[in-house]
Amino acid sequence: MPGDKILQFAGRVIVGSMYLGAGIEKIPNWSSTLTKMRAEGMPFTELFLVAAIVMLIGGGLGVLLGFKTRFAALTLAVFTVPAMLIFNHFWSMEMPRAEDIQHLFFSNIVMLGACLFIAGTGPGAFALDNRSAS
């Protein structure tokens, strides 16, 4: 189909940008993010927050730029699963909050699917992975 390269590139940029933005957003909101993590009973919150920021920014940039794309997308998928189980456990909440969190949970399922799709298909066109080794 004409435009497949553009569509795949646009999808990769959107997915990468979402994760990159989420990682960057955690830096100025360090304290409030730690508070949310502690409220969920997480241990070693500072360590996990640093790891989350590195994975989100690194993986997001990798997908966005098409650099080490499959690894970057898998990294983001590995991040997404525990994050959504820890923070979006709507099944243990009361309505109406449960409904709002359920929407977040399924939005994360979509992002997980996008990451797995990118990991499976590769970067497509307009990616640093495609540059020739000269």
C-alpha positions, 0 to 999 in steps of 0.5 A: 500500500502506498504510504506504508513507510510513512504510516509505520514511521508515524506509529513508531514516532507516536509510541516513542514520544509517549514513553519518552514524555512519560520518562521526562515528566517523572524528573520534575515530578520526582517527589510526587511520583515517589509518593505514588510508588510508596502508596502502592507499597513498592520497596526501593522506590528511588532505585525503581524510579531511576530505573523507570526513567532510564527505561522510559527515556532510553526506550522511548528515544530508541523507538522514536529514532529507530535505534536498537528498535527491537530491543528498545520496544521490548524494554518498554514492553517489559516496563509496561507489564509490571507498571500497569499491574502495580498502578492500574489494579482496577479490580481491587478498587471501588467505583467510580475510581475503578472505572477510571483506572480500568481505562488507564489499564486498557490504554497500557494494554494498547501501548504494550501491543504497540511495543510488541508489534514494533519489536516483532516487525522492526523499525521500518523506514526512516530509522537509524537502524537502517543506516549502512555501516560505511 
